[in-house]
Amino acid sequence: MRAKDQFFSIIGHDLKSPFNNIIGFVSLLSDEDVELAPEKTREYAALIVESAQNTNALLDTLLACSSGMAATFGSTLNKVRAAPFTSHCQGAKASLPLTTKRRI
C-alpha cells in the first residue's frame, strides 16, 4: 500500500507543477494591469504550449502503462491447484482445528 501511495504522490506532483505553470502564465497574460511586449507574450505563450504538451505526454504515458499493467495482470492470473504448493505444510494442517477454535 505504501508504494501505491508514494506512486500517486509523485504523479500528483508531476501533474500539479505543469498546471501551476500554465495557470501562472495565463494569469499573467490575461491581467489587464500588466503591459507585456509582444515578444514576451509570444515567449509566455510558447511556454504554455510546451507545458501543456509535456503534461499531455505524461498522461499518455500513464494511460499506456496502466493499460499495459492491466493486460499483464489479466494474462498472468490462472487457476492453479494449491496442493502441490502446500504439501510441505502437512504439520500445519494438523493444527488447523486448534487455530479455528482459538480464532487465529
PELIN-V824949 format. One record per backbone hydrogen bond with DSSP energy under -0.5 kcal/mol. NH is the residue of the N-H (numbers start at 1). CO is the residue of the C=O. Records with the same first field share a line. If there is no record, write none. Layout:
BEGIN
NH: CO / CO
END
This chain:
BEGIN
5: 1
6: 2
7: 3
8: 4
9: 5
10: 6
11: 7
12: 8
13: 9
14: 10
15: 11
16: 12
17: 13
18: 14
19: 15
20: 16
21: 17
22: 18
23: 19
24: 20
25: 21
26: 22
27: 23
28: 24
29: 25
30: 26
31: 27 / 28
32: 30
34: 31
35: 33
36: 34
40: 37
41: 37
42: 38
43: 39
44: 40
45: 41
46: 42
47: 43
48: 44
49: 45
50: 46
51: 47
52: 48
53: 49
54: 50
55: 51
56: 52
57: 53
58: 54
59: 55
60: 56
61: 57
62: 58
63: 59
64: 60
65: 61
66: 62
67: 63
68: 64
69: 65
70: 66
71: 67
72: 68
73: 69
74: 70
75: 71
76: 72
77: 73
78: 76
85: 82
86: 82 / 83
87: 83
89: 86
90: 87
93: 89
94: 90
95: 91
96: 93
99: 95
100: 96
101: 97
102: 98
103: 100
104: 99
END
